[in-house]
Amino acid sequence: MNRLVLSLAALSAMFSCTAQKGYWQQEVEYTMEIDMDVEENQFQGYQKLVYKNNSPDTLHRVFYHLYYNAFQPGSMMDVRSRTIEDPDPRVEDRIAKLGPDEIGYHEIKYLKKNGKPMDFEVVGTILEVTLDQPILPGKKVTFEMEFESQVPLQIRRTGRDNIEGVEYSMTQWYPKLCEYDKDGWHSNPYIGREFHGVWGDFDVKISIDKAYVLGGTGYIQNPQEVGCGYEDPDKKLEPVEGKKKTWHFKAPNVHDFAWAADPDFVHDTTMLNNGTIIHFIYQNDTLEENWKNLKAFARKGFEYVNKNFGEYPYEQYSVIQGGDGGMEYPMCTLITAEGSFAGLVSVTIHEGIHSWFQGVLATNEAKYAWMDEGYCTFAQYKTLDYLYDKNTLNPLSRNYMGYVRLAQTDKQEPLTTHSDFYKRNAVYGSNAYSKGAVLLMQLGYVIGEDALMRTMKRYFNEWKFKHPTPLDFKRIAEKESGLELDWYFEQFVETTNTIDYQVKSVESSGNGKTAITLERLGDMPMPLDVIVYTETGDLFWYNIPMRIMRGVKGEDILKVKRQDLEAWPWVYPSYTFEVNIPHHQIKEVVIDPTNRLADIEPTNNALVPGDAPAGKDIEPFKGN
């Protein structure tokens, strides 16, 4: 078996041996033939879809996403973009102003199941299909469809003629079967957020004007015919007759297929140590030097992620100029490039890491955007810290500041909020990216950095090619740390409770000892690291676990001897412990010296003896 490619049959066999008891997922096999008209920005499509119902349920209906229908005046995306409290400036009322030749649409010519025409109804961005006969558990059916589509003027992620002049960013571009899992159908209308898809194999042929160069998901099957850098240099290119040439891609075990095309694209590559090829596809203009310099950073970044988060399982990855900002798809990303070189590196690393957390792990990012965007952001800044050789204790400090700014307001919403239902775009962004990243970095504070990184790699290896949930990740973290973590995920994910601790007092207790009292002011309890700095330049590290954890964290990033104190029962608002250091020798007492605790008021985390703040007059916990 190829090290990097698993067929659906092999994947099914793997599930039967290694998957969690009772786990199942649906299977699809797409075959598509696309005929592109670059003059009209339209294409004709044929799609054959083999669908296997691995669920224990009988399915009476199926649903398809018709994403292009969102780019029409009066669509749910249009209305949402104009009525949300803080509209996305990239969208605002642009959809409402699209003309007939600028809108997107999918027109379904016919749909058959096992050769028999099916009744269907187009409801916005969802195709609702009523089946003549239900799909029984364990059975396969074949759907066939012909459709005509118009590529919309680029507004968000997909479309033609984007702001950097790329002609086609073909994402969310075909009728795509909705996912059905243990929670039922996920037929959410497209209003601008995240995606979820069924694992399967794609066989896609795209006929387009022969002046165009393509890049995207999958492996090119006819490199000698299409050329443009994909061909074997030792073999002669095959001549292409007529005005068009056909690009043939196959993509095994992916949950989506994306591509981009432009007549000015050039193609370059680099290779990882394990043989994975990274393709760079971009317009040949003044930015060429940046793209050439990007190769070394991308290669080094991918090697770091392979080592620390699990090995990328495909034979290729493509970084493509296109889209707006950056957006991830299986085996590729579409990014904008007309910024600084540092920005190009950063977006490439972030979107590349999505191939681990979304391309391979494939959480339902509509429900759990923080498990995708947040985890990618965590890994992105860890990787950038490595690339620029900074060795920062907390490379996510900017994300902490973003989360804390939100947490200090009354605008917070819990991480459990569905991506489409956030009241404000800014809150979604802060939650999905910043708070999601903070959740991981702070988890390292709770369980220890070593246990966190073991958790990340085990999570990837056990849940790749599946659809893990927050519970699945939590259980991996518990197994690797030996700690109970229900409280952490309940508080930080399901509520908007915040963390705030202070050093309340540092007082002499006689006999050359000092009593230190800490106070919890926020609603969310946490274990604490406390450092005592002395006038002689020494430091002493004390760790206070929470009783509800049922243990203490393992090896952490501070390479200093640590003393683990008695666990703090969280209902006590304060905690006093005694150190064998004379009061006059203590220079400062500091909570969280590594700045990984998401404390919303860090100014009270340090105290010089004699400067104790006023606190609540409640008896502190002093041990049993």
Secondary structure as the mmCIF struct_conf table of DSSP 4:
data_model
#
loop_
_struct_conf.conf_type_id
_struct_conf.id
_struct_conf.beg_label_comp_id
_struct_conf.beg_label_asym_id
_struct_conf.beg_label_seq_id
_struct_conf.end_label_comp_id
_struct_conf.end_label_asym_id
_struct_conf.end_label_seq_id
BEND BEND1 ARG A 3 LEU A 4
HELX_RH_AL_P HELX_RH_AL_P1 LEU A 8 THR A 18
BEND BEND2 ALA A 19 ALA A 19
HELX_LH_PP_P HELX_LH_PP_P1 GLN A 20 GLN A 20
TURN_TY1_P TURN_TY1_P1 LYS A 21 GLY A 22
STRN STRN1 GLU A 27 ASP A 37
TURN_TY1_P TURN_TY1_P2 VAL A 38 ASN A 41
STRN STRN2 GLN A 42 LYS A 52
BEND BEND3 SER A 55 ASP A 57
STRN STRN3 LEU A 59 HIS A 65
HELX_RH_3T_P HELX_RH_3T_P1 TYR A 67 ALA A 70
BEND BEND4 PHE A 71 GLN A 72
TURN_TY1_P TURN_TY1_P3 PRO A 73 GLY A 74
BEND BEND5 SER A 75 SER A 75
HELX_RH_AL_P HELX_RH_AL_P2 MET A 76 THR A 83
BEND BEND6 ILE A 84 ASP A 86
TURN_TY1_P TURN_TY1_P4 PRO A 89 ARG A 94
HELX_RH_3T_P HELX_RH_3T_P2 ILE A 95 LYS A 97
TURN_TY1_P TURN_TY1_P5 PRO A 100 GLU A 102
BEND BEND7 ILE A 103 ILE A 103
STRN STRN4 TYR A 105 LYS A 113
TURN_TY1_P TURN_TY1_P6 ASN A 114 GLY A 115
STRN STRN5 LYS A 116 PRO A 117
STRN STRN6 ASP A 119 VAL A 123
TURN_TY1_P TURN_TY1_P7 GLY A 124 THR A 125
STRN STRN7 ILE A 126 ILE A 135
TURN_TY1_P TURN_TY1_P8 PRO A 137 GLY A 138
STRN STRN8 LYS A 140 GLN A 150
HELX_LH_PP_P HELX_LH_PP_P2 VAL A 151 PRO A 152
STRN STRN9 LEU A 153 LEU A 153
HELX_LH_PP_P HELX_LH_PP_P3 GLN A 154 GLN A 154
BEND BEND8 ILE A 155 THR A 158
STRN STRN10 GLY A 159 ARG A 160
BEND BEND9 ASP A 161 ASP A 161
TURN_TY1_P TURN_TY1_P9 ILE A 163 GLU A 164
BEND BEND10 GLU A 167 GLU A 167
STRN STRN11 TYR A 168 MET A 170
BEND BEND11 THR A 171 GLN A 172
BEND BEND12 TYR A 174 TYR A 174
STRN STRN12 LYS A 176 LEU A 177
HELX_LH_PP_P HELX_LH_PP_P4 CYS A 178 CYS A 178
STRN STRN13 GLU A 179 ASP A 181
TURN_TY1_P TURN_TY1_P10 LYS A 182 ASP A 183
STRN STRN14 GLY A 184 HIS A 186
BEND BEND13 ILE A 191 ARG A 193
STRN STRN15 GLY A 200 ASP A 209
TURN_TY1_P TURN_TY1_P11 LYS A 210 ALA A 211
STRN STRN16 VAL A 213 GLY A 216
BEND BEND14 THR A 217 GLY A 218
STRN STRN17 TYR A 219 ILE A 220
BEND BEND15 GLN A 221 GLN A 221
HELX_RH_AL_P HELX_RH_AL_P3 PRO A 223 VAL A 226
TURN_TY1_P TURN_TY1_P12 CYS A 228 GLY A 229
BEND BEND16 GLU A 231 GLU A 231
TURN_TY1_P TURN_TY1_P13 PRO A 233 ASP A 234
BEND BEND17 LYS A 235 LYS A 235
HELX_LH_PP_P HELX_LH_PP_P5 LYS A 236 PRO A 239
BEND BEND18 GLY A 242 LYS A 243
STRN STRN18 LYS A 244 VAL A 254
BEND BEND19 HIS A 255 HIS A 255
STRN STRN19 TRP A 259 ASP A 262
TURN_TY1_P TURN_TY1_P14 PRO A 263 ASP A 264
STRN STRN20 PHE A 265 MET A 271
TURN_TY1_P TURN_TY1_P15 ASN A 273 ASN A 274
BEND BEND20 GLY A 275 GLY A 275
HELX_LH_PP_P HELX_LH_PP_P6 THR A 276 THR A 276
STRN STRN21 ILE A 277 GLN A 283
BEND BEND21 ASN A 284 ASP A 285
TURN_TY1_P TURN_TY1_P16 THR A 286 LEU A 287
HELX_RH_AL_P HELX_RH_AL_P4 GLU A 288 PHE A 309
BEND BEND22 TYR A 314 GLU A 315
STRN STRN22 GLN A 316 GLN A 321
BEND BEND23 GLY A 323 GLY A 325
STRN STRN23 GLY A 326 TYR A 329
TURN_TY1_P TURN_TY1_P17 PRO A 330 MET A 331
STRN STRN24 CYS A 332 ILE A 335
BEND BEND24 GLU A 338 GLY A 339
HELX_RH_AL_P HELX_RH_AL_P5 PHE A 341 PHE A 357
TURN_TY1_P TURN_TY1_P18 GLN A 358 VAL A 360
BEND BEND25 LEU A 361 LEU A 361
TURN_TY1_P TURN_TY1_P19 GLU A 365 LYS A 367
HELX_RH_AL_P HELX_RH_AL_P6 ALA A 369 ALA A 369
HELX_RH_PI_P HELX_RH_PI_P1 TRP A 370 GLY A 374
HELX_RH_AL_P HELX_RH_AL_P7 TYR A 375 LEU A 387
TURN_TY1_P TURN_TY1_P20 TYR A 388 ASP A 389
BEND BEND26 LEU A 393 LEU A 393
TURN_TY1_P TURN_TY1_P21 PRO A 395 LEU A 396
HELX_RH_AL_P HELX_RH_AL_P8 SER A 397 ALA A 407
TURN_TY1_P TURN_TY1_P22 GLN A 408 GLN A 408
BEND BEND27 THR A 409 ASP A 410
TURN_TY1_P TURN_TY1_P23 LEU A 415 THR A 416
BEND BEND28 THR A 417 THR A 417
HELX_RH_3T_P HELX_RH_3T_P3 SER A 419 PHE A 421
BEND BEND29 LYS A 423 LYS A 423
HELX_RH_AL_P HELX_RH_AL_P9 ASN A 425 GLY A 429
HELX_RH_PI_P HELX_RH_PI_P2 SER A 430 LYS A 435
HELX_RH_AL_P HELX_RH_AL_P10 GLY A 436 ILE A 447
HELX_RH_AL_P HELX_RH_AL_P11 GLU A 449 TRP A 463
TURN_TY1_P TURN_TY1_P24 LYS A 464 PHE A 465
BEND BEND30 LYS A 466 LYS A 466
HELX_RH_AL_P HELX_RH_AL_P12 PRO A 470 SER A 481
BEND BEND31 LEU A 483 LEU A 483
HELX_RH_AL_P HELX_RH_AL_P13 ASP A 486 GLU A 494
STRN STRN25 ILE A 499 ILE A 499
STRN STRN26 TYR A 501 GLY A 510
TURN_TY1_P TURN_TY1_P25 ASN A 511 GLY A 512
STRN STRN27 LYS A 513 ARG A 520
BEND BEND32 GLY A 522 MET A 524
STRN STRN28 LEU A 528 THR A 534
TURN_TY1_P TURN_TY1_P26 GLU A 535 THR A 536
BEND BEND33 GLY A 537 GLY A 537
STRN STRN29 LEU A 539 ILE A 544
STRN STRN30 MET A 546 MET A 546
HELX_RH_3T_P HELX_RH_3T_P4 ARG A 547 MET A 549
BEND BEND34 ARG A 550 GLY A 551
BEND BEND35 ILE A 557 ILE A 557
BEND BEND36 VAL A 560 VAL A 560
STRN STRN31 ARG A 562 ASP A 564
HELX_LH_PP_P HELX_LH_PP_P7 GLU A 566 ALA A 567
STRN STRN32 TRP A 568 TRP A 568
HELX_LH_PP_P HELX_LH_PP_P8 PRO A 569 PRO A 569
TURN_TY1_P TURN_TY1_P27 TRP A 570 VAL A 571
BEND BEND37 TYR A 572 PRO A 573
STRN STRN33 SER A 574 VAL A 579
BEND BEND38 ASN A 580 ILE A 581
HELX_RH_3T_P HELX_RH_3T_P5 HIS A 583 GLN A 585
STRN STRN34 ILE A 586 ILE A 591
TURN_TY1_P TURN_TY1_P28 PRO A 593 THR A 594
BEND BEND39 ASN A 595 ASN A 595
BEND BEND40 LEU A 597 LEU A 597
STRN STRN35 ASP A 599 ASP A 599
BEND BEND41 ILE A 600 ILE A 600
HELX_RH_3T_P HELX_RH_3T_P6 PRO A 602 ASN A 604
BEND BEND42 ASN A 605 ASN A 605
STRN STRN36 ALA A 606 LEU A 607
TURN_TY1_P TURN_TY1_P29 PRO A 609 GLY A 610
HELX_LH_PP_P HELX_LH_PP_P9 ALA A 612 ALA A 614
HELX_LH_PP_P HELX_LH_PP_P10 GLU A 619 PRO A 620
STRN STRN37 PHE A 621 PHE A 621
#
